[in-house]
């Protein structure tokens, strides 16, 4: 899944998980996708 990661997870051993509202692969599988129809890739910019 090409999407950004989000900090934290419901699983205690996972430090990050997929930011599913911004995942183009999940667009048709979740009700609250924030990815427009004409978008196939989302870039994540990490500033540390």
WOBELZI-V316009 format. One record per helix or strand of 2 or more residues. SS is the DSSP state (H for helix, E for strand). FROM is the first residue (numbers start at 1). TO is the last residue. Records with the same first field share a line. If there is no record, write none. Layout:
BEGIN
SS: FROM-TO, FROM-TO
END
This chain:
BEGIN
E: 5-7, 16-18
H: 20-22, 24-26
END
